[in-house]
Amino acid sequence: MVASFSDDFGDSLKKHSALKKIVQKKVDMILTNPVGLGEPLKGNLRGYYSVTVKKNFLIIYLYCLICRRRGDDKLVLCNDCLSCADETVKFVQLGPHDHVYDE
């Protein structure tokens, strides 16, 4: 698996540095089994998955292989879609529930 992190994800990790070890553990778990661990999102977030880090704190990510197979790439419209391998997991957002779903 190849991991890709958005600038927003990195900035949020710096802001919430107390959770760094827990987030790293979750990222490793996601990379091992991106579809089995995450909960698929619906509506305008179709194609994305979420995983709870702790209580009300989430990671939002995208698994390129499944995104393409389901045709969600037509909705997600990643600007680097064509340059990413199928085995890429893009970590998009990290933060409190209300914050990650607002962006």
C-alpha positions as CSV (number, residue, x, y, z in Angstrom):
1,M,0.0,0.0,0.0
2,V,1.1,3.5,-0.7
3,A,0.0,6.3,1.7
4,S,-0.7,9.8,0.6
5,F,-1.4,12.6,3.1
6,S,-3.2,15.9,2.3
7,D,-1.9,19.2,3.6
8,D,-5.1,19.5,5.7
9,F,-4.4,16.1,7.3
10,G,-0.8,17.0,8.1
11,D,-1.8,20.4,9.6
12,S,-4.5,18.8,11.7
13,L,-2.0,16.2,13.0
14,K,0.3,19.0,14.1
15,K,-2.6,20.7,15.8
16,H,-3.6,17.5,17.6
17,S,-0.1,16.2,18.3
18,A,-1.2,14.5,21.5
19,L,-3.0,11.9,19.4
20,K,0.0,11.3,17.1
21,K,0.7,7.7,18.3
22,I,-3.0,6.7,18.1
23,V,-3.3,8.2,14.7
24,Q,-0.2,6.4,13.5
25,K,-1.6,3.1,14.7
26,K,-4.9,3.7,12.9
27,V,-3.1,4.7,9.7
28,D,-1.1,1.5,9.9
29,M,-4.3,-0.5,10.4
30,I,-6.0,1.3,7.5
31,L,-3.1,0.5,5.2
32,T,-3.3,-3.2,6.1
33,N,-7.1,-3.4,5.4
34,P,-8.6,-0.2,4.0
35,V,-12.0,-1.6,3.2
36,G,-12.5,-3.8,6.2
37,L,-11.6,-1.2,8.8
38,G,-13.3,1.9,7.4
39,E,-17.0,2.8,7.2
40,P,-18.0,3.8,3.6
41,L,-19.5,7.3,3.5
42,K,-22.6,8.2,1.6
43,G,-24.1,11.2,-0.2
44,N,-21.7,14.0,-1.2
45,L,-18.9,12.0,0.5
46,R,-19.5,8.8,-1.5
47,G,-16.2,7.2,-2.3
48,Y,-14.6,8.1,1.1
49,Y,-14.3,6.1,4.2
50,S,-14.1,7.1,7.9
51,V,-12.4,5.5,10.9
52,T,-12.8,6.6,14.5
53,V,-9.5,7.5,16.2
54,K,-11.1,8.1,19.6
55,K,-14.6,8.9,20.6
56,N,-15.6,11.9,18.3
57,F,-12.3,12.1,16.4
58,L,-12.1,10.8,12.8
59,I,-9.8,10.0,9.9
60,I,-11.4,10.5,6.4
61,Y,-9.6,8.6,3.6
62,L,-10.0,7.4,0.1
63,Y,-8.8,4.0,-1.3
64,C,-8.1,4.5,-5.0
65,L,-8.7,0.9,-6.1
66,I,-12.2,0.8,-4.8
67,C,-13.0,4.4,-5.8
68,R,-12.2,3.5,-9.4
69,R,-14.0,0.2,-9.4
70,R,-17.2,1.7,-8.1
71,G,-17.0,4.7,-10.5
72,D,-16.7,7.1,-7.5
73,D,-13.7,8.7,-9.2
74,K,-16.2,10.6,-11.4
75,L,-17.7,12.1,-8.2
76,V,-14.5,12.6,-6.1
77,L,-12.5,14.2,-8.9
78,C,-9.0,14.0,-7.3
79,N,-6.7,16.3,-9.2
80,D,-3.9,13.6,-9.1
81,C,-6.1,10.6,-9.8
82,L,-4.3,9.5,-12.9
83,S,-0.9,9.6,-11.3
84,C,-1.9,7.5,-8.3
85,A,-1.5,3.7,-8.3
86,D,-4.6,1.6,-7.5
87,E,-3.0,0.6,-4.1
88,T,-2.9,4.2,-2.9
89,V,-4.7,5.3,0.3
90,K,-5.2,9.0,0.4
91,F,-5.6,10.4,3.9
92,V,-7.8,13.5,3.5
93,Q,-9.0,14.8,6.8
94,L,-8.3,14.3,10.5
95,G,-10.2,15.9,13.3
96,P,-13.4,16.2,15.4
97,H,-16.5,14.8,13.7
98,D,-18.2,18.1,13.0
99,H,-15.0,19.6,11.6
100,V,-14.1,16.9,9.1
101,Y,-17.7,16.7,7.8
102,D,-17.9,20.4,7.3
103,E,-14.9,20.5,5.0
